[in-house]
Amino acid sequence: MIQLLFTVLTVEAGVATALLFKTPLRKLAMLGLDTLKRGRGPVMVRTVAATVLVVLASSVHSMAKIRGRASGDIDGAGAGGLTPTDQVLLARHLLEASLMGYALFLALVIDRLHNYIREIRGPKKNLEAISKQNKMILEEKKHLHDQLQSTNLTQLPSDGKKDS
């Protein structure tokens, strides 16, 4: 299970890094996340996250039981200390719990990054369209201004000859 959790963490870290920087991998990651969030994807992700959360809680509970056994709560003698077996079990549970917690945290970070990037994409496209429209209007205004200047220049000498 630890190898699986390390693999999940590596993949999640790679996706989060791909979303942070504007590269071609970002488009690929966004496409993958968009397809994942359609249909049954969100239900499946929530189910997997809930399962990982339950296993995390079980691991934390097992660590608490081992600590309780070590402090002498069970035998009442108070002579405590972790046996070598308990030390190995505690270390394994601690590693699993921390890896599951990091995986859940990275999943949340990826979800928020995807959401923010998708929210930014809409106004950015609108801004580009408006700036393009503004540029066209300014060019048209300049063209009309030049036409008006050229008509004023051609009319001025003829108007001056009529007055003389």
Salt bridges, closest charged atoms under 4 A:
ASP34 OD1 - HIS114 NE2 2.69
ASP86 OD1 - ARG69 NH2 3.62
GLU96 OE2 - ARG92 NE 3.58
ASP111 OD1 - LYS37 NZ 2.50
ASP111 OD2 - ARG112 NH2 3.54
